[in-house]
Amino acid sequence: MSAPAKRMSMRGVRTFCIAARHASFRSAAEDLFITASAVSHQVKKLEEELGVKLFERRGRDLELTQAGHILFEEADSAIRRLDTVADGLRPEAPQAALRVSVQPFFASEMFVPRLSQFTALHPEIDISVDTSDESVEKHPANADVSIRLFGTPPKGLAATALFPLMLVPACSPDFRAGLNMVGWNVREPFPLVVHTTRPDAWRLWSQFSGIHIPKTRNVIRLDSMIAVARAVERGVGAALLPLPLSNAWFQSGSLVRLFDQEMRSNDAYYVAYEKHQGHRPEVQALRNWVLQAFGTDT
């Protein structure tokens, strides 16, 4: 009597299909919340079970073999159908809801790019994000949780500091190349882009750094930090941009530091909520995730 055929690992097949969709172990790992090496191990184990090679590996790039194409065409559609059936069998759970107020630049540069991490961890929570308010020292009355700038810990709220606001002079690479500079000295005035909530920021930064900024009549005042960053990116002038919120702009090369000196402002970002909201599991879930994702200790 012949031995029974060895069955495929369904876990391995699912992992293989996700890796095949992305053509990347790293992207599959992000979807599955495991490491890329764990994805590679599961796919290798599946290949050993089947006795065929499923991927051609060229560095980080993946290409399906003929056997891989055959398995993917059959298995991927089957797994999607099973997932649909499973979703239909699960009882509908009541969704918790959270209203979150986040200042626009923090939202665009830090909160929204990582929000999928929170929704993956807490699919039971519906989240509504309001980014319309640029003002500081404020926890909107219609928000359950806010992530905002405060000069001091906000009174009457449960609040935890995330990190202090640091300001650094920034401009486009072409703008900096066109300046008449000798060392740290700028010999000619240049246009300054100023956020209207911080009209004295350049003067304070100059005092802090000891670097003289030539007085100019060409000052562009904008009421949105996103608009400030875009103006600087387009070469309109130089501006003091917040760190670490602007890190991606510097890393991409679209902006460069005009000077290296960073000035710590009197403000810090806080995650805050009304004290009576603290008993809600969804409020605590967001607070804990925000501290882990953006807190100083991370």
Secondary structure, DSSP 8 states (H G I E B T S, - for coil): ---------HHHHHHHHHHHHHT-HHHHHHHHTS-HHHHHHHHHHHHHHHTS--EEEETTEEEE-HHHHHHHHHHHHHHHHHHHHHHHHS-----EEEEEEE-HHHIIIIIHHHHHHHHHH-TTEEEEEE-----SS---TT-SEEEEEESS--TTEEEEEEEEEEEEEEE-HHHHHTS-EETTEE-S---EEEETT-TTHHHHHHHHH-------S-EEEES-HHHHHHHHHTTS-EEEEEETTTHHHHHHTS-EESS---EEEEEEEEEEEEGGGTT-HHHHHHHHHHHHHHSTT-
